[in-house]
Each structure stands twice: as structure tokens, then as C-alpha cells.
Amino acid sequence: MKAIIELAKKPKSGDIVAYLEENLVRVFIDLQQHYRTEIDEEGNEQTVKADGQYDCRSIDTDAKDYGGIVDAVISEKYPISSQYAILANKQLADDPESSITQEKREEYLSDYAEFQTYRQHAKDIAHEVCTKLDLY
């Protein structure tokens, strides 16, 4: 889910923020400087940097293991119904007997490749989270 997080220190590009909060593992990824709109004294809108605030994606999970965190990261972007659809479409695209158009076949294969790339990214995130939080 999209969120705004406050941090005392500016994160480096690609930083992942993770911590334990009661029974949850909280993970914040894709951090970008947050900007807000303000109205000046003359009534004009201005976009200003919100110091210490960062737009991000927030993932909360009660899983405290690598596999559970991988699943939470993937599911935040790809709900289970979307995962099933991507896998079914890939199977259809791989079937030379299917009646789908070449354009649709390429779309399905592209969606699958994007999903696989994100799965690897989720594994990298989970590894970093488990290392930071000493969950191994």
C-alpha cells in the first residue's frame, strides 16, 4: 500500500526500511522524497519538499521468515488472483495450439517476464529484511 514515512535521515537510493512492531514485520520500499502543495499568501499553489517525509510502499506481515516475507512483498503488488491469471495466461501463450493472437501471446509473455523479475526483486528485499532484523 502507498504510504508516507518520516525518517530522521535521508535514505540512500534503493534503501529498504524494516523493523519489528509488536507482532508485525513492517517493510517500506521504493522510498522517494515527498512533496506537498501549499498555498502562499497570495493564494498561489506551490509544491514544496516535505523535509524528512518519503513516499513509499508499505508492507506489513506477521511472517518472520524469508518465505513469508517474499510472499508478502509479491502479494502487495500482485494479489493471488493476479498471480493465477498471469500463470494461466503464460500457459496459454506457451500452447502453440491456442487461438490467441500473436499480439496477445506477446503481451502474456511480457506480463510473465515482468512478474518473474518482480519475484526476484521480492526475494532480494526479503533477504535484506531478514538480514537487517536478524530473522535467519
C-alpha positions as CSV (number, residue, x, y, z in Angstrom):
1,M,0.0,0.0,0.0
2,K,1.2,3.5,-0.7
3,A,2.3,5.4,2.4
4,I,4.4,8.3,3.7
5,I,7.1,7.6,6.2
6,E,9.0,10.1,8.4
7,L,12.7,9.5,8.7
8,A,15.4,11.4,10.5
9,K,18.0,10.6,8.0
10,K,17.6,10.8,4.2
11,P,17.6,7.2,2.7
12,K,20.0,6.2,0.0
13,S,18.6,5.2,-3.3
14,G,17.2,1.7,-3.1
15,D,17.1,1.7,0.7
16,I,14.7,-0.6,2.5
17,V,13.4,0.4,5.9
18,A,12.3,-2.5,8.0
19,Y,11.5,-3.0,11.7
20,L,9.6,-5.2,14.1
21,E,6.5,-3.6,15.6
22,E,4.8,-5.9,18.1
23,N,3.8,-9.0,16.1
24,L,4.4,-7.4,12.7
25,V,7.3,-7.0,10.3
26,R,7.0,-3.6,8.7
27,V,8.7,-3.1,5.4
28,F,9.0,0.2,3.5
29,I,10.3,0.1,-0.1
30,D,10.6,2.4,-3.1
31,L,11.3,5.5,-1.0
32,Q,11.0,8.8,-2.8
33,Q,11.1,12.4,-1.4
34,H,7.6,13.5,-0.5
35,Y,6.4,16.9,-1.8
36,R,3.2,18.7,-0.7
37,T,1.2,21.5,-2.2
38,E,0.9,24.7,-0.1
39,I,-1.0,27.9,-0.8
40,D,1.2,31.1,-0.4
41,E,0.0,34.4,1.0
42,E,-1.2,35.5,-2.5
43,G,-3.3,32.3,-3.0
44,N,-0.9,30.6,-5.4
45,E,-0.2,26.9,-5.1
46,Q,3.4,25.9,-4.6
47,T,4.9,22.4,-4.5
48,V,7.4,22.2,-1.6
49,K,9.7,19.5,-0.3
50,A,8.4,17.9,2.9
51,D,11.6,17.5,4.8
52,G,12.0,14.1,6.4
53,Q,9.0,12.6,4.7
54,Y,9.1,10.0,2.0
55,D,6.5,8.4,-0.3
56,C,6.9,4.6,-0.3
57,R,5.2,1.3,-0.5
58,S,4.4,-0.2,2.9
59,I,4.2,-3.9,3.5
60,D,3.1,-5.4,6.9
61,T,3.3,-9.1,7.6
62,D,3.1,-11.3,10.6
63,A,5.6,-13.7,8.9
64,K,9.0,-13.6,10.4
65,D,10.8,-15.8,7.9
66,Y,12.2,-15.4,4.4
67,G,9.5,-17.3,2.6
68,G,6.7,-15.4,4.3
69,I,8.3,-12.0,3.7
70,V,8.8,-12.9,0.0
71,D,5.1,-13.8,-0.2
72,A,4.0,-10.6,1.4
73,V,6.1,-8.5,-0.9
74,I,4.8,-10.3,-4.0
75,S,1.2,-10.2,-2.8
76,E,1.3,-6.5,-2.1
77,K,1.9,-5.9,-5.8
78,Y,0.3,-9.0,-7.3
79,P,-2.8,-10.2,-5.4
80,I,-3.2,-14.0,-5.6
81,S,-5.9,-13.7,-8.3
82,S,-3.5,-11.7,-10.5
83,Q,-0.8,-14.3,-9.9
84,Y,-3.1,-17.1,-11.1
85,A,-4.1,-15.1,-14.1
86,I,-0.5,-14.4,-15.1
87,L,0.4,-18.1,-14.8
88,A,-2.7,-19.2,-16.7
89,N,-2.0,-16.7,-19.4
90,K,1.6,-17.9,-19.7
91,Q,0.4,-21.4,-20.1
92,L,-2.0,-20.3,-22.9
93,A,0.8,-18.3,-24.5
94,D,3.1,-21.3,-24.5
95,D,0.5,-23.5,-26.2
96,P,1.1,-23.5,-29.9
97,E,-2.5,-24.8,-30.4
98,S,-4.2,-21.9,-28.6
99,S,-6.2,-19.5,-30.7
100,I,-4.9,-16.3,-29.1
101,T,-3.4,-13.6,-31.4
102,Q,0.4,-13.1,-31.7
103,E,-0.1,-9.7,-30.1
104,K,-1.9,-11.3,-27.1
105,R,0.7,-14.0,-26.8
106,E,3.5,-11.4,-26.6
107,E,1.5,-9.4,-24.0
108,Y,1.1,-12.5,-21.8
109,L,4.8,-13.4,-22.1
110,S,5.7,-9.9,-21.3
111,D,3.5,-9.9,-18.2
112,Y,5.0,-13.2,-17.1
113,A,8.6,-11.9,-17.6
114,E,7.7,-8.8,-15.5
115,F,6.2,-10.9,-12.8
116,Q,9.3,-13.1,-12.7
117,T,11.5,-10.1,-12.4
118,Y,9.5,-8.8,-9.5
119,R,9.6,-12.1,-7.8
120,Q,13.4,-11.9,-7.8
121,H,13.2,-8.4,-6.5
122,A,10.9,-9.6,-3.7
123,K,13.5,-12.3,-2.8
124,D,16.2,-9.6,-2.7
125,I,14.0,-7.5,-0.4
126,A,13.2,-10.4,1.9
127,H,16.9,-11.3,2.2
128,E,17.8,-7.8,3.1
129,V,14.9,-7.6,5.6
130,C,15.8,-10.9,7.2
131,T,19.4,-9.8,7.5
132,K,18.6,-6.4,9.0
133,L,16.2,-7.9,11.5
134,D,18.3,-11.0,12.3
135,L,15.5,-13.3,11.2
136,Y,17.7,-16.0,9.8
